[in-house]
Amino acid sequence: MAQASKGKLNYRCPSCFMRDIDIDMFFDQEKKEYYCLRCSFSGREEDVLRLNDAARFRYRSMKKRVVDFGEDNAPILFKDHKGGEQ
C-alpha cells in the first residue's frame, strides 16, 4: 500500500464518529477511497459524505434547548442556547 496521506478535505470517520471518537480519515490514491486507521472503515467519498450526514442529523440539536414539548403531534419548540445563560 502507498504511503498514507490526508485527502483534499479532512473527513471524519463516520463509524468512529458515531461512537463519539473524532478521527480523520486518510485517502488511498490507488483505490480512490478513504480509510480509517483505527476501525478499518473504508469507502468512497460519496459513502463518507452520506454517513457523515447521518452523524450531523444525530447532533443537529446539540446547541439548542427544548422550550416546549407541546401536545401530541405538535412540533417541539427549541431555543438557541448560549453557554452561561439560564
The first five atom37 places (N, CA, C, CB, O) and aatype in JSON, in Angstrom:
{
  "aatype": [12, 0, 5, 0, 15, 11, 7, 11, 10, 2, 18, 1, 4, 14, 15, 4, 13, 12, 1, 3, 9, 3, 9, 3, 12, 13, 13, 3, 5, 6, 11, 11, 6, 18, 18, 4, 10, 1, 4, 15, 13, 15, 7, 1, 6, 6, 3, 19, 10, 1, 10, 2, 3, 0, 0, 1, 13, 1, 18, 1, 15, 12, 11, 11, 1, 19, 19, 3, 13, 7, 6, 3, 2, 0, 14, 9, 10, 13, 11, 3, 8, 11, 7, 7, 6, 5],
  "atom_mask": [
    [1, 1, 1, 1, 1],
    [1, 1, 1, 1, 1],
    [1, 1, 1, 1, 1],
    [1, 1, 1, 1, 1],
    [1, 1, 1, 1, 1],
    [1, 1, 1, 1, 1],
    [1, 1, 1, 0, 1],
    [1, 1, 1, 1, 1],
    [1, 1, 1, 1, 1],
    [1, 1, 1, 1, 1],
    [1, 1, 1, 1, 1],
    [1, 1, 1, 1, 1],
    [1, 1, 1, 1, 1],
    [1, 1, 1, 1, 1],
    [1, 1, 1, 1, 1],
    [1, 1, 1, 1, 1],
    [1, 1, 1, 1, 1],
    [1, 1, 1, 1, 1],
    [1, 1, 1, 1, 1],
    [1, 1, 1, 1, 1],
    [1, 1, 1, 1, 1],
    [1, 1, 1, 1, 1],
    [1, 1, 1, 1, 1],
    [1, 1, 1, 1, 1],
    [1, 1, 1, 1, 1],
    [1, 1, 1, 1, 1],
    [1, 1, 1, 1, 1],
    [1, 1, 1, 1, 1],
    [1, 1, 1, 1, 1],
    [1, 1, 1, 1, 1],
    [1, 1, 1, 1, 1],
    [1, 1, 1, 1, 1],
    [1, 1, 1, 1, 1],
    [1, 1, 1, 1, 1],
    [1, 1, 1, 1, 1],
    [1, 1, 1, 1, 1],
    [1, 1, 1, 1, 1],
    [1, 1, 1, 1, 1],
    [1, 1, 1, 1, 1],
    [1, 1, 1, 1, 1],
    [1, 1, 1, 1, 1],
    [1, 1, 1, 1, 1],
    [1, 1, 1, 0, 1],
    [1, 1, 1, 1, 1],
    [1, 1, 1, 1, 1],
    [1, 1, 1, 1, 1],
    [1, 1, 1, 1, 1],
    [1, 1, 1, 1, 1],
    [1, 1, 1, 1, 1],
    [1, 1, 1, 1, 1],
    [1, 1, 1, 1, 1],
    [1, 1, 1, 1, 1],
    [1, 1, 1, 1, 1],
    [1, 1, 1, 1, 1],
    [1, 1, 1, 1, 1],
    [1, 1, 1, 1, 1],
    [1, 1, 1, 1, 1],
    [1, 1, 1, 1, 1],
    [1, 1, 1, 1, 1],
    [1, 1, 1, 1, 1],
    [1, 1, 1, 1, 1],
    [1, 1, 1, 1, 1],
    [1, 1, 1, 1, 1],
    [1, 1, 1, 1, 1],
    [1, 1, 1, 1, 1],
    [1, 1, 1, 1, 1],
    [1, 1, 1, 1, 1],
    [1, 1, 1, 1, 1],
    [1, 1, 1, 1, 1],
    [1, 1, 1, 0, 1],
    [1, 1, 1, 1, 1],
    [1, 1, 1, 1, 1],
    [1, 1, 1, 1, 1],
    [1, 1, 1, 1, 1],
    [1, 1, 1, 1, 1],
    [1, 1, 1, 1, 1],
    [1, 1, 1, 1, 1],
    [1, 1, 1, 1, 1],
    [1, 1, 1, 1, 1],
    [1, 1, 1, 1, 1],
    [1, 1, 1, 1, 1],
    [1, 1, 1, 1, 1],
    [1, 1, 1, 0, 1],
    [1, 1, 1, 0, 1],
    [1, 1, 1, 1, 1],
    [1, 1, 1, 1, 1]
  ],
  "atom_positions": [
    [[0.84, -1.17, 0.0], [0.0, 0.0, 0.0], [0.89, 1.24, 0.0], [-0.96, 0.0, 1.21], [1.97, 1.25, 0.58]],
    [[0.41, 2.26, -0.66], [1.16, 3.5, -0.76], [1.17, 4.22, 0.58], [0.57, 4.4, -1.85], [0.41, 3.9, 1.49]],
    [[2.05, 5.2, 0.67], [2.13, 6.0, 1.89], [0.79, 6.69, 2.13], [3.27, 7.05, 1.79], [0.21, 7.26, 1.21]],
    [[0.29, 6.63, 3.35], [-0.98, 7.26, 3.69], [-0.85, 8.77, 3.63], [-1.45, 6.81, 5.09], [0.17, 9.34, 4.02]],
    [[-1.89, 9.4, 3.14], [-1.9, 10.86, 3.07], [-3.31, 11.35, 3.35], [-1.4, 11.37, 1.69], [-4.28, 10.63, 3.13]],
    [[-3.39, 12.58, 3.83], [-4.69, 13.18, 4.04], [-5.28, 13.49, 2.68], [-4.6, 14.46, 4.93], [-4.55, 13.78, 1.73]],
    [[-6.6, 13.44, 2.58], [-7.28, 13.76, 1.33], [-7.35, 15.25, 1.12], [0.0, 0.0, 0.0], [-6.78, 16.02, 1.88]],
    [[-8.08, 15.65, 0.08], [-8.21, 17.07, -0.19], [-8.97, 17.79, 0.92], [-8.91, 17.29, -1.52], [-8.74, 18.97, 1.16]],
    [[-9.87, 17.06, 1.6], [-10.54, 17.57, 2.78], [-10.33, 16.57, 3.92], [-12.06, 17.81, 2.51], [-10.17, 15.38, 3.67]],
    [[-10.34, 17.04, 5.13], [-10.22, 16.12, 6.26], [-11.61, 15.64, 6.64], [-9.52, 16.8, 7.47], [-12.35, 16.33, 7.34]],
    [[-11.96, 14.45, 6.18], [-13.24, 13.85, 6.54], [-13.08, 13.08, 7.83], [-13.76, 12.93, 5.42], [-12.04, 12.46, 8.08]],
    [[-14.12, 13.11, 8.66], [-14.14, 12.3, 9.87], [-14.61, 10.9, 9.51], [-15.04, 12.93, 10.96], [-15.44, 10.73, 8.61]],
    [[-14.1, 9.92, 10.22], [-14.56, 8.55, 10.03], [-15.98, 8.45, 10.57], [-13.61, 7.52, 10.73], [-16.19, 8.68, 11.76]],
    [[-16.96, 8.11, 9.73], [-18.33, 8.05, 10.21], [-18.56, 6.96, 11.25], [-19.27, 7.84, 9.05], [-19.36, 7.14, 12.17]],
    [[-17.87, 5.85, 11.13], [-18.03, 4.76, 12.08], [-17.52, 5.16, 13.46], [-17.3, 3.49, 11.59], [-18.19, 4.92, 14.47]],
    [[-16.36, 5.77, 13.51], [-15.79, 6.22, 14.79], [-16.59, 7.39, 15.36], [-14.32, 6.61, 14.62], [-16.82, 7.47, 16.56]],
    [[-17.01, 8.3, 14.49], [-17.72, 9.49, 14.94], [-19.06, 9.14, 15.57], [-17.92, 10.46, 13.78], [-19.49, 9.82, 16.5]],
    [[-19.73, 8.11, 15.08], [-20.99, 7.68, 15.69], [-20.75, 7.12, 17.09], [-21.67, 6.62, 14.81], [-21.69, 7.03, 17.89]],
    [[-19.51, 6.75, 17.4], [-19.17, 6.28, 18.74], [-18.43, 7.37, 19.53], [-18.3, 5.02, 18.67], [-17.73, 7.09, 20.49]],
    [[-18.61, 8.63, 19.09], [-18.04, 9.8, 19.77], [-16.52, 9.81, 19.8], [-18.56, 9.89, 21.17], [-15.92, 10.26, 20.77]],
    [[-15.91, 9.29, 18.74], [-14.45, 9.33, 18.58], [-14.16, 10.15, 17.33], [-13.83, 7.87, 18.49], [-14.67, 9.84, 16.25]],
    [[-13.36, 11.18, 17.46], [-13.1, 12.09, 16.36], [-11.78, 11.73, 15.69], [-13.08, 13.56, 16.85], [-10.72, 12.12, 16.16]],
    [[-11.85, 10.99, 14.58], [-10.67, 10.53, 13.86], [-10.75, 10.98, 12.41], [-10.53, 8.98, 13.94], [-11.78, 10.79, 11.76]],
    [[-9.68, 11.57, 11.89], [-9.61, 11.93, 10.48], [-9.32, 10.69, 9.64], [-8.54, 13.0, 10.23], [-8.65, 9.76, 10.09]],
    [[-9.84, 10.7, 8.42], [-9.62, 9.57, 7.51], [-8.46, 9.9, 6.58], [-10.9, 9.25, 6.7], [-8.12, 11.07, 6.38]],
    [[-7.86, 8.87, 6.02], [-6.79, 9.01, 5.04], [-7.3, 8.6, 3.67], [-5.55, 8.16, 5.44], [-8.28, 7.86, 3.56]],
    [[-6.65, 9.09, 2.64], [-7.08, 8.83, 1.27], [-6.06, 7.96, 0.55], [-7.28, 10.15, 0.5], [-4.86, 8.24, 0.58]],
    [[-6.53, 6.89, -0.09], [-5.69, 5.99, -0.86], [-5.84, 6.35, -2.34], [-6.06, 4.49, -0.61], [-6.9, 6.15, -2.92]],
    [[-4.77, 6.89, -2.94], [-4.8, 7.33, -4.33], [-5.08, 6.19, -5.31], [-3.5, 8.0, -4.69], [-5.8, 6.36, -6.29]],
    [[-4.5, 5.02, -5.04], [-4.65, 3.89, -5.96], [-6.08, 3.39, -6.03], [-3.73, 2.76, -5.54], [-6.61, 3.13, -7.11]],
    [[-6.71, 3.25, -4.87], [-8.08, 2.73, -4.81], [-9.13, 3.82, -4.9], [-8.27, 1.96, -3.54], [-10.32, 3.53, -5.07]],
    [[-8.71, 5.08, -4.79], [-9.62, 6.23, -4.8], [-10.68, 6.1, -3.71], [-10.3, 6.35, -6.17], [-11.87, 6.32, -3.95]],
    [[-10.25, 5.75, -2.5], [-11.18, 5.65, -1.38], [-10.53, 6.12, -0.09], [-11.68, 4.21, -1.23], [-9.3, 6.15, 0.03]],
    [[-11.36, 6.47, 0.86], [-10.91, 6.92, 2.17], [-10.92, 5.73, 3.12], [-11.81, 8.07, 2.71], [-11.72, 4.8, 2.97]],
    [[-10.03, 5.75, 4.11], [-10.0, 4.68, 5.08], [-9.59, 5.23, 6.45], [-9.03, 3.56, 4.63], [-8.94, 6.27, 6.55]],
    [[-9.99, 4.49, 7.48], [-9.7, 4.86, 8.87], [-8.65, 3.91, 9.42], [-10.99, 4.83, 9.74], [-8.75, 2.7, 9.25]],
    [[-7.65, 4.45, 10.07], [-6.6, 3.62, 10.65], [-7.06, 2.94, 11.94], [-5.37, 4.46, 10.93], [-6.5, 1.92, 12.33]],
    [[-8.07, 3.49, 12.59], [-8.5, 2.97, 13.89], [-9.47, 1.8, 13.76], [-9.13, 4.06, 14.7], [-9.31, 0.78, 14.43]],
    [[-10.49, 1.94, 12.89], [-11.56, 0.93, 12.86], [-11.62, 0.15, 11.55], [-12.89, 1.59, 13.11], [-12.49, -0.71, 11.41]],
    [[-10.76, 0.41, 10.63], [-10.69, -0.25, 9.32], [-11.88, 0.04, 8.42], [-10.56, -1.73, 9.51], [-12.14, -0.73, 7.49]],
    [[-12.62, 1.12, 8.67], [-13.68, 1.54, 7.75], [-13.04, 2.06, 6.47], [-14.59, 2.63, 8.38], [-12.03, 2.76, 6.53]],
    [[-13.61, 1.73, 5.34], [-13.15, 2.3, 4.07], [-14.35, 2.5, 3.17], [-12.1, 1.38, 3.39], [-15.33, 1.75, 3.23]],
    [[-14.26, 3.52, 2.33], [-15.36, 3.79, 1.42], [-15.04, 4.95, 0.5], [0.0, 0.0, 0.0], [-14.09, 5.71, 0.72]],
    [[-15.85, 5.06, -0.54], [-15.7, 6.17, -1.49], [-16.15, 7.47, -0.83], [-16.53, 5.9, -2.79], [-16.76, 7.46, 0.24]],
    [[-15.84, 8.57, -1.47], [-16.17, 9.88, -0.93], [-17.69, 10.02, -0.74], [-15.64, 11.0, -1.85], [-18.13, 10.61, 0.24]],
    [[-18.47, 9.5, -1.67], [-19.93, 9.59, -1.57], [-20.43, 8.86, -0.33], [-20.58, 9.0, -2.84], [-21.34, 9.34, 0.36]],
    [[-19.84, 7.69, -0.04], [-20.25, 6.92, 1.15], [-19.92, 7.68, 2.42], [-19.56, 5.55, 1.16], [-20.73, 7.74, 3.35]],
    [[-18.74, 8.26, 2.46], [-18.3, 9.0, 3.65], [-19.21, 10.21, 3.88], [-16.82, 9.45, 3.51], [-19.62, 10.48, 5.01]],
    [[-19.53, 10.95, 2.82], [-20.4, 12.12, 2.94], [-21.8, 11.72, 3.4], [-20.48, 12.87, 1.62], [-22.39, 12.39, 4.24]],
    [[-22.33, 10.63, 2.85], [-23.67, 10.17, 3.23], [-23.72, 9.78, 4.71], [-24.08, 8.98, 2.35], [-24.65, 10.15, 5.42]],
    [[-22.72, 9.05, 5.16], [-22.71, 8.61, 6.56], [-22.41, 9.76, 7.52], [-21.68, 7.51, 6.74], [-22.89, 9.76, 8.65]],
    [[-21.61, 10.74, 7.09], [-21.36, 11.9, 7.93], [-22.61, 12.78, 8.05], [-20.19, 12.73, 7.37], [-22.82, 13.43, 9.08]],
    [[-23.44, 12.79, 7.0], [-24.72, 13.5, 7.11], [-25.61, 12.84, 8.15], [-25.43, 13.53, 5.74], [-26.36, 13.53, 8.85]],
    [[-25.54, 11.52, 8.26], [-26.3, 10.83, 9.3], [-25.81, 11.24, 10.68], [-26.19, 9.29, 9.12], [-26.62, 11.37, 11.61]],
    [[-24.51, 11.44, 10.84], [-23.97, 11.89, 12.12], [-24.41, 13.32, 12.42], [-22.42, 11.8, 12.12], [-24.71, 13.65, 13.56]],
    [[-24.46, 14.17, 11.39], [-24.95, 15.54, 11.6], [-26.4, 15.54, 12.03], [-24.78, 16.37, 10.31], [-26.81, 16.36, 12.86]],
    [[-27.19, 14.62, 11.49], [-28.59, 14.5, 11.9], [-28.68, 14.15, 13.38], [-29.31, 13.44, 11.04], [-29.56, 14.64, 14.09]],
    [[-27.78, 13.3, 13.83], [-27.78, 12.88, 15.23], [-27.51, 14.05, 16.17], [-26.74, 11.79, 15.45], [-28.11, 14.12, 17.25]],
    [[-26.62, 14.95, 15.8], [-26.2, 16.05, 16.66], [-26.81, 17.39, 16.27], [-24.7, 16.16, 16.64], [-26.33, 18.43, 16.7]],
    [[-27.86, 17.39, 15.47], [-28.41, 18.64, 14.93], [-28.93, 19.59, 16.0], [-29.53, 18.32, 13.98], [-28.91, 20.8, 15.81]],
    [[-29.39, 19.07, 17.12], [-29.97, 19.91, 18.16], [-29.09, 20.02, 19.4], [-31.32, 19.37, 18.56], [-29.58, 20.35, 20.48]],
    [[-27.81, 19.76, 19.26], [-26.93, 19.74, 20.41], [-26.84, 21.09, 21.11], [-25.56, 19.29, 20.0], [-26.77, 21.14, 22.33]],
    [[-26.84, 22.19, 20.36], [-26.69, 23.5, 20.96], [-28.03, 24.22, 21.11], [-25.75, 24.35, 20.13], [-28.08, 25.44, 21.2]],
    [[-29.1, 23.45, 21.13], [-30.44, 24.02, 21.33], [-31.03, 23.45, 22.59], [-31.36, 23.74, 20.1], [-30.66, 22.36, 23.03]],
    [[-31.96, 24.18, 23.18], [-32.65, 23.73, 24.38], [-34.14, 23.66, 24.08], [-32.37, 24.67, 25.59], [-34.68, 24.5, 23.37]],
    [[-34.79, 22.65, 24.63], [-36.23, 22.48, 24.43], [-36.96, 23.5, 25.3], [-36.69, 21.02, 24.77], [-36.72, 23.6, 26.5]],
    [[-37.87, 24.25, 24.66], [-38.67, 25.24, 25.37], [-40.04, 24.65, 25.71], [-38.83, 26.53, 24.53], [-40.56, 24.83, 26.81]],
    [[-40.62, 23.92, 24.73], [-41.95, 23.36, 24.94], [-42.08, 22.07, 24.15], [-43.04, 24.37, 24.53], [-41.79, 22.03, 22.95]],
    [[-42.51, 21.0, 24.82], [-42.72, 19.73, 24.14], [-44.03, 19.72, 23.37], [-42.69, 18.58, 25.13], [-44.2, 18.92, 22.46]],
    [[-44.96, 20.6, 23.71], [-46.23, 20.69, 23.01], [-47.14, 19.51, 23.3], [0.0, 0.0, 0.0], [-46.79, 18.6, 24.06]],
    [[-48.29, 19.54, 22.67], [-49.27, 18.46, 22.78], [-48.9, 17.36, 21.8], [-50.71, 18.97, 22.52], [-47.91, 17.46, 21.08]],
    [[-49.71, 16.29, 21.78], [-49.47, 15.2, 20.84], [-49.46, 15.73, 19.41], [-50.53, 14.09, 21.0], [-50.32, 16.52, 19.03]],
    [[-48.5, 15.28, 18.64], [-48.33, 15.64, 17.22], [-48.01, 17.12, 17.0], [-49.57, 15.28, 16.45], [-48.03, 17.57, 15.85]],
    [[-47.74, 17.86, 18.02], [-47.32, 19.25, 17.87], [-45.79, 19.28, 17.81], [-47.86, 20.15, 19.05], [-45.13, 18.45, 18.44]],
    [[-45.23, 20.21, 17.06], [-43.76, 20.25, 16.97], [-43.13, 20.69, 18.29], [-43.33, 21.2, 15.85], [-43.72, 21.45, 19.06]],
    [[-41.94, 20.19, 18.54], [-41.17, 20.58, 19.71], [-40.55, 21.94, 19.43], [-40.08, 19.52, 20.06], [-39.99, 22.16, 18.36]],
    [[-40.64, 22.85, 20.39], [-40.08, 24.18, 20.22], [-38.7, 24.24, 20.86], [-41.02, 25.26, 20.83], [-38.52, 23.86, 22.02]],
    [[-37.73, 24.73, 20.07], [-36.35, 24.85, 20.53], [-35.96, 26.31, 20.66], [-35.39, 24.14, 19.57], [-36.59, 27.18, 20.07]],
    [[-34.94, 26.56, 21.44], [-34.35, 27.89, 21.6], [-32.84, 27.72, 21.55], [-34.8, 28.57, 22.94], [-32.3, 26.8, 22.15]],
    [[-32.17, 28.6, 20.84], [-30.7, 28.55, 20.81], [-30.15, 28.73, 22.21], [-30.14, 29.63, 19.85], [-30.63, 29.57, 22.97]],
    [[-29.14, 27.95, 22.56], [-28.54, 28.01, 23.89], [-27.16, 28.61, 23.79], [-28.48, 26.62, 24.53], [-26.34, 28.21, 22.96]],
    [[-26.91, 29.57, 24.64], [-25.59, 30.17, 24.73], [-25.04, 29.84, 26.09], [-25.62, 31.71, 24.49], [-25.72, 29.99, 27.1]],
    [[-23.81, 29.38, 26.12], [-23.21, 28.97, 27.39], [-23.24, 30.06, 28.44], [0.0, 0.0, 0.0], [-22.97, 31.23, 28.14]],
    [[-23.56, 29.69, 29.67], [-23.57, 30.62, 30.77], [-24.9, 31.27, 31.03], [0.0, 0.0, 0.0], [-25.1, 31.87, 32.08]],
    [[-25.84, 31.14, 30.09], [-27.16, 31.72, 30.3], [-28.06, 30.74, 31.01], [-27.79, 32.15, 28.98], [-27.87, 29.53, 30.91]],
    [[-29.03, 31.25, 31.71], [-30.01, 30.39, 32.39], [-31.34, 30.46, 31.73], [-30.14, 30.78, 33.84], [-32.28, 29.8, 32.18]]
  ]
}
